[in-house]
Amino acid sequence: MTGPTDIPAYALPDTNRRVLLARRPAGIPQAEDFHLDAVPVPEPGPGEILVRNLYLSVDPAQRGWASAEANYSQPVPLGGPMRALAVGVVVRSNAPDIAEGEFLYGWFGWQDYAAVPVSAIFRRCTEAVPLSAHAGLLGLNGLTAHLGLTALGRPQAGETVLVSTAAGAVGSLVGQIARNLGCRPLGLTGDDAKVARCREAYGYEAAWNYRTDDWSAALATAAPDGVNVYFDNVGGPILDAALRRMAVAGRIVQCGTASVASWTDVPTGPRVEREILTRRLIWSGFVVLDHKARFEAAVAALAGWYTEGRIRLDEDVTEGIKAAPGAIAGLYRGENRGKRLIYVG
């Protein structure tokens, strides 16, 4: 079990390695958009804590955070550490309710050390799961999967749930959650090995390689009455096709748009108004930070399923902060096998 622990007095090193956003990316952030530097380890101010990061999270949302165009959060300042969630341990505390030695998950950035106010803490890491799982299963990815599916998708037992990027850090959990709720999960992913993973490890009833399979025709056979919930992480042509396989009163959870390389100029596609009207669809955008009141209930459910062996957690862990600059681009190329993390502890 992870949580507060007794540790000896921690001797701070001379330098804090950081990954800075050096320029605004054109679309997906590339390694050359970042710069590594080393500065003195910061001292926490009044009410602040100093966190030694252990696991840096790599998330598709970082593409939007690095962009010049604000979406649901302000752009990362140029020359500042890349915004990121991380799991770390408190090595200095000037906050009365936070103990040194406590493990936390929060907005600590791509760096070795973060001096932050307590408002930067996303969650305390107290559940009986591997420490790294607090950055995935019980972190942004697991909460996105659980709350996106349940709060917006509202699946009922026996319904068909289609998931794009079905083998990814979010999609792999959506499929397993749907199965645990008594639904029929069907998946779309980008290579044959991930198709096999969806079927063998994540409990998908069927899965297809959208690059090589005639998945739309296969979906029509697998779900002749249509798809009740589509959890979409990609947008683009896959969404265009999936819309035409939805059941009446189907729900679409728009969680990501990974297939769209750039939103400048605005991309165009088929008109979908008729599909929404005649199928009486509900199409909702999902941002996990809108659902904070439900976080703890979702964490409890996810941790319970993990303890019972009803959720499998796959992680793709790279060692060393030098792996961070190219990590987002690799994520969008589909190179990861599970939740992508960088171990810097």
C-alpha positions as CSV (number, residue, x, y, z in Angstrom):
1,M,0.0,0.0,0.0
2,T,1.3,3.5,-0.8
3,G,1.0,6.4,1.4
4,P,2.9,8.4,4.0
5,T,6.1,6.7,5.2
6,D,8.9,7.4,7.5
7,I,12.0,8.5,5.6
8,P,15.3,9.9,6.7
9,A,16.1,13.6,6.3
10,Y,16.4,14.1,2.6
11,A,19.5,15.7,1.3
12,L,18.7,17.9,-1.7
13,P,20.9,17.7,-4.8
14,D,22.4,20.8,-6.4
15,T,20.2,20.9,-9.5
16,N,16.7,20.5,-10.7
17,R,16.4,19.2,-14.2
18,R,13.4,20.6,-16.1
19,V,11.8,20.2,-19.5
20,L,10.8,23.6,-20.8
21,L,8.4,24.5,-23.6
22,A,10.8,26.3,-26.0
23,R,8.3,27.1,-28.8
24,R,4.7,26.7,-29.8
25,P,4.2,23.4,-31.6
26,A,2.6,23.2,-35.0
27,G,0.1,20.6,-34.2
28,I,1.5,17.7,-32.2
29,P,4.4,18.7,-30.0
30,Q,7.7,17.3,-31.2
31,A,11.0,16.8,-29.3
32,E,12.5,20.0,-30.8
33,D,9.7,22.0,-29.2
34,F,11.2,21.4,-25.8
35,H,14.5,22.3,-24.1
36,L,16.2,20.7,-21.1
37,D,17.9,22.8,-18.5
38,A,19.1,22.5,-14.9
39,V,18.6,25.1,-12.2
40,P,18.9,25.1,-8.4
41,V,16.3,23.1,-6.5
42,P,13.6,25.5,-5.4
43,E,12.7,26.2,-1.8
44,P,9.1,25.9,-0.9
45,G,7.5,29.2,0.3
46,P,5.0,29.7,3.1
47,G,2.2,27.2,2.7
48,E,4.0,25.4,0.0
49,I,5.5,21.9,-0.4
50,L,8.6,20.6,-2.2
51,V,7.8,17.4,-4.2
52,R,10.4,15.0,-5.6
53,N,8.8,13.7,-8.7
54,L,8.9,9.9,-9.3
55,Y,6.6,9.3,-12.3
56,L,5.9,11.9,-14.9
57,S,2.7,11.4,-16.8
58,V,2.5,11.7,-20.6
59,D,-1.0,12.5,-21.8
60,P,-2.7,13.4,-25.1
61,A,-4.1,16.5,-23.5
62,Q,-0.6,18.0,-23.3
63,R,-1.0,18.7,-27.0
64,G,-3.7,21.2,-26.2
65,W,-1.9,22.6,-23.2
66,A,1.2,23.5,-25.3
67,S,-0.9,25.1,-28.1
68,A,-1.1,28.8,-28.5
69,E,-4.8,28.5,-28.6
70,A,-6.4,28.3,-25.1
71,N,-9.0,25.5,-24.9
72,Y,-10.2,24.6,-21.4
73,S,-6.9,25.8,-19.9
74,Q,-4.4,28.6,-20.5
75,P,-1.4,27.7,-22.7
76,V,1.8,26.6,-21.0
77,P,4.0,29.7,-20.8
78,L,7.0,29.6,-23.2
79,G,10.2,29.0,-21.3
80,G,8.4,27.4,-18.4
81,P,8.3,23.7,-17.4
82,M,5.9,21.7,-19.4
83,R,2.6,21.3,-17.6
84,A,2.1,17.7,-16.5
85,L,0.7,15.6,-13.8
86,A,3.1,13.5,-11.8
87,V,3.4,11.2,-8.8
88,G,5.9,12.3,-6.3
89,V,6.9,12.3,-2.6
90,V,7.0,15.3,-0.3
91,V,10.5,16.1,0.8
92,R,9.9,19.5,2.4
93,S,6.6,20.8,3.8
94,N,5.5,24.2,4.9
95,A,1.9,23.2,4.8
96,P,0.3,22.1,8.0
97,D,-1.8,19.3,6.6
98,I,0.9,17.7,4.3
99,A,3.5,15.5,5.8
100,E,7.0,14.9,4.5
101,G,7.2,11.4,3.1
102,E,3.6,11.6,1.8
103,F,3.0,10.4,-1.8
104,L,1.0,12.8,-3.9
105,Y,-0.4,13.0,-7.5
106,G,-0.6,16.6,-8.8
107,W,0.3,19.4,-11.2
108,F,4.1,19.1,-10.6
109,G,5.3,19.5,-14.2
110,W,8.0,17.8,-16.2
111,Q,10.9,18.3,-13.7
112,D,12.7,16.6,-10.9
113,Y,11.4,18.9,-8.1
114,A,8.4,21.1,-7.8
115,A,7.8,23.8,-5.1
116,V,4.0,24.2,-5.3
117,P,1.0,25.4,-3.2
118,V,-1.3,22.7,-1.9
119,S,-3.8,23.7,-4.6
120,A,-1.5,21.9,-7.1
121,I,-2.3,18.5,-5.4
122,F,-4.8,16.5,-7.5
123,R,-5.1,13.6,-5.1
124,R,-3.3,12.0,-2.2
125,C,-2.0,8.5,-3.0
126,T,-3.5,6.3,-0.3
127,E,-5.2,3.4,-2.1
128,A,-3.6,-0.1,-2.2
129,V,-2.4,0.0,-5.8
130,P,1.1,0.3,-7.3
131,L,2.5,3.8,-6.9
132,S,2.6,4.3,-10.7
133,A,-1.1,3.5,-10.9
134,H,-2.0,6.8,-9.3
135,A,-0.9,8.5,-12.5
136,G,-3.0,6.2,-14.7
137,L,-5.7,4.0,-13.3
138,L,-6.6,6.3,-10.4
139,G,-5.4,9.5,-12.2
140,L,-6.5,11.5,-15.1
141,N,-6.9,8.5,-17.4
142,G,-9.0,6.3,-15.2
143,L,-11.2,9.2,-14.1
144,T,-11.7,10.2,-17.7
145,A,-12.6,6.6,-18.7
146,H,-15.0,6.1,-15.8
147,L,-16.7,9.5,-15.7
148,G,-16.8,10.0,-19.4
149,L,-18.5,6.7,-19.9
150,T,-20.8,6.8,-16.8
151,A,-21.7,10.4,-16.5
152,L,-22.2,11.2,-20.3
153,G,-22.5,7.8,-21.9
154,R,-24.9,6.5,-19.3
155,P,-24.6,2.8,-20.4
156,Q,-27.1,0.2,-19.4
157,A,-26.4,-3.5,-19.0
158,G,-26.7,-5.2,-22.4
159,E,-26.0,-2.1,-24.4
160,T,-23.2,-2.0,-27.1
161,V,-20.3,0.4,-26.4
162,L,-17.9,1.3,-29.2
163,V,-14.5,2.8,-28.2
164,S,-11.8,4.3,-30.4
165,T,-8.1,4.1,-29.4
166,A,-9.4,1.1,-27.6
167,A,-6.0,-0.1,-26.4
168,G,-4.8,3.3,-25.2
169,A,-4.5,4.5,-21.6
170,V,-8.1,5.7,-21.5
171,G,-9.7,3.4,-24.1
172,S,-8.4,0.2,-22.5
173,L,-10.1,1.2,-19.3
174,V,-13.3,2.3,-21.0
175,G,-13.7,-1.2,-22.5
176,Q,-13.1,-2.9,-19.1
177,I,-15.4,-0.6,-17.3
178,A,-18.1,-1.2,-19.9
179,R,-17.7,-4.9,-19.5
180,N,-17.9,-4.6,-15.7
181,L,-21.1,-2.7,-16.1
182,G,-22.6,-5.6,-18.1
183,C,-22.2,-4.0,-21.6
184,R,-20.8,-5.3,-24.9
185,P,-17.5,-3.4,-25.5
186,L,-16.3,-3.2,-29.2
187,G,-13.0,-1.6,-30.0
188,L,-11.1,0.3,-32.8
189,T,-7.4,0.5,-32.7
190,G,-4.5,1.1,-35.1
191,D,-2.5,-2.2,-35.4
192,D,-3.1,-5.9,-35.2
193,A,-1.1,-6.4,-31.9
194,K,-3.4,-3.9,-30.2
195,V,-6.5,-5.6,-31.7
196,A,-5.3,-8.8,-30.1
197,R,-4.6,-7.0,-26.8
198,C,-8.2,-5.6,-26.8
199,R,-9.7,-9.0,-27.1
200,E,-7.3,-11.0,-24.9
201,A,-6.5,-8.6,-22.1
202,Y,-9.1,-5.9,-22.0
203,G,-12.3,-7.9,-22.4
204,Y,-13.5,-6.5,-25.7
205,E,-16.0,-8.7,-27.4
206,A,-14.6,-7.7,-30.7
207,A,-12.0,-5.3,-32.0
208,W,-10.8,-4.1,-35.4
209,N,-7.8,-2.5,-37.0
210,Y,-9.3,0.7,-38.5
211,R,-6.3,1.0,-40.9
212,T,-6.7,-2.4,-42.6
213,D,-10.1,-3.9,-41.6
214,D,-13.5,-3.0,-43.2
215,W,-14.5,-2.2,-39.6
216,S,-17.7,-0.4,-40.5
217,A,-19.2,-3.4,-42.2
218,A,-17.9,-5.7,-39.4
219,L,-19.5,-3.4,-36.9
220,A,-22.9,-3.6,-38.7
221,T,-22.7,-7.4,-38.3
222,A,-21.5,-7.3,-34.7
223,A,-24.1,-4.7,-33.7
224,P,-27.1,-5.1,-36.0
225,D,-29.3,-2.9,-33.8
226,G,-26.6,-0.1,-33.7
227,V,-24.2,1.3,-31.2
228,N,-25.7,2.7,-28.0
229,V,-22.6,4.5,-26.7
230,Y,-19.6,5.7,-28.7
231,F,-16.7,6.8,-26.7
232,D,-14.6,8.7,-29.2
233,N,-11.0,9.7,-28.7
234,V,-10.1,10.5,-32.3
235,G,-12.8,12.4,-34.3
236,G,-12.3,12.7,-38.0
237,P,-13.3,10.0,-40.6
238,I,-13.7,7.3,-37.9
239,L,-16.3,9.5,-36.2
240,D,-18.0,10.2,-39.5
241,A,-18.5,6.5,-40.1
242,A,-19.4,5.6,-36.5
243,L,-22.2,8.2,-36.5
244,R,-23.9,6.2,-39.2
245,R,-23.8,3.1,-37.1
246,M,-25.5,4.6,-34.0
247,A,-28.7,3.3,-32.5
248,V,-31.7,5.5,-32.0
249,A,-31.2,7.5,-28.8
250,G,-27.4,6.7,-28.8
251,R,-24.9,8.8,-26.9
252,I,-21.6,10.0,-28.2
253,V,-18.9,11.0,-25.7
254,Q,-16.4,13.3,-27.4
255,C,-13.3,12.8,-25.3
256,G,-10.6,13.6,-27.9
257,T,-9.8,14.5,-31.5
258,A,-6.4,12.7,-31.9
259,S,-6.9,12.1,-35.7
260,V,-7.1,15.8,-36.5
261,A,-3.6,17.0,-37.2
262,S,-4.4,20.7,-37.0
263,W,-7.4,23.0,-36.3
264,T,-5.9,25.8,-38.4
265,D,-7.6,26.0,-40.9
266,V,-10.7,24.5,-39.5
267,P,-11.1,21.0,-41.1
268,T,-14.3,20.0,-42.9
269,G,-16.2,16.7,-43.3
270,P,-19.6,15.2,-44.0
271,R,-22.7,16.9,-42.6
272,V,-24.0,15.1,-39.7
273,E,-27.2,17.0,-38.7
274,R,-29.5,14.5,-40.3
275,E,-27.9,11.6,-38.4
276,I,-28.3,13.4,-35.1
277,L,-31.9,14.3,-35.9
278,T,-33.2,11.1,-37.2
279,R,-31.3,8.9,-34.7
280,R,-32.1,11.3,-31.8
281,L,-28.5,11.3,-30.7
282,I,-26.9,13.0,-27.7
283,W,-23.4,14.2,-28.5
284,S,-21.5,15.6,-25.5
285,G,-18.0,17.0,-25.0
286,F,-16.1,15.6,-22.0
287,V,-13.4,17.4,-20.0
288,V,-12.7,15.5,-16.8
289,L,-12.0,18.6,-14.7
290,D,-15.7,19.5,-15.0
291,H,-16.6,16.5,-12.8
292,K,-14.5,17.0,-9.6
293,A,-17.4,16.2,-7.3
294,R,-17.5,12.7,-8.7
295,F,-13.7,11.9,-8.5
296,E,-13.6,10.1,-5.2
297,A,-16.6,7.8,-6.1
298,A,-14.9,7.0,-9.4
299,V,-11.5,6.3,-7.7
300,A,-13.3,4.0,-5.2
301,A,-14.9,2.0,-8.0
302,L,-11.7,1.7,-10.0
303,A,-9.6,0.7,-7.0
304,G,-12.2,-1.9,-6.0
305,W,-12.2,-3.4,-9.5
306,Y,-8.4,-3.5,-9.5
307,T,-8.3,-5.3,-6.1
308,E,-10.9,-7.8,-7.3
309,G,-8.9,-8.5,-10.5
310,R,-11.6,-7.0,-12.8
311,I,-9.3,-4.4,-14.3
312,R,-6.0,-5.0,-15.9
313,L,-3.5,-2.2,-15.9
314,D,-0.8,-1.9,-18.6
315,E,2.0,0.6,-18.3
316,D,4.7,1.8,-20.7
317,V,7.4,3.2,-18.5
318,T,10.5,4.9,-19.8
319,E,13.4,5.8,-17.5
320,G,15.1,9.2,-17.5
321,I,13.9,12.8,-18.0
322,K,15.6,13.0,-21.4
323,A,12.8,10.8,-22.8
324,A,10.2,13.5,-22.1
325,P,10.6,15.8,-25.1
326,G,9.6,13.2,-27.6
327,A,7.1,11.4,-25.5
328,I,3.9,13.2,-26.6
329,A,4.7,12.7,-30.3
330,G,5.3,9.0,-29.7
331,L,2.0,8.8,-28.0
332,Y,0.2,10.2,-31.0
333,R,2.1,7.7,-33.3
334,G,0.7,4.9,-31.2
335,E,4.0,3.7,-29.9
336,N,2.9,3.2,-26.3
337,R,1.6,-0.1,-24.9
338,G,-0.6,1.1,-22.1
339,K,-0.3,4.2,-19.9
340,R,2.9,6.1,-20.8
341,L,5.0,7.2,-17.9
342,I,8.6,8.5,-17.4
343,Y,10.3,7.4,-14.3
344,V,12.7,10.0,-12.9
345,G,12.8,8.9,-9.2
